[in-house]
Structures are given as C-alpha cells and as structure tokens.
Amino acid sequence: MLALSRKKGEALVVNNDIEITILEIKGDQVKIGISAPKNVPIYRKEVYVQIQEANKESMTIQNADALKDLF
C-alpha cells in the first residue's frame, strides 16, 4: 500500500485518468473528490463488499439448478 500525505486542495493521479482531490478536512473526516472516466466504477468499500457477496450468492449451485429449470 502506498501512503501519501495531502493537504486540502491537493490531488493525486492514478493511471493517468483518475484524479483524487482532497476537498475538505473536518476533524477525523476527509471529503474527497474523484474524477474518473464514466466507464470506471467507483464504490465505497462496504458497498463493493456487499456487491461481491451478492454476486457469489447468485452463483451457488442451487441458483444454477434453478436457472437450468428455466431452460
């Protein structure tokens, strides 16, 4: 993991087309802005984990058998 220090208004660039800017710092909260192409999905980690779990759940053998029954 790369750890960087940034101040309000400063930014970093990822992969030439994603820019992450520090917008505001209040106490222990940091507000960031992310500028990325529309085809780049951006999720909060807790939402991303929920999506991954739902995808795994949908791929269970029970669901696969139910899908076979449809055909």
Buried (B, 14 or more C-beta within 10 A) or exposed (E): EEEEEBEEEEEEEEEEEBEBBBEEEEEEEEEEEEEBEEEEEEEEEEEEEEEEEEEEEEEEEEEEEEEEEEE
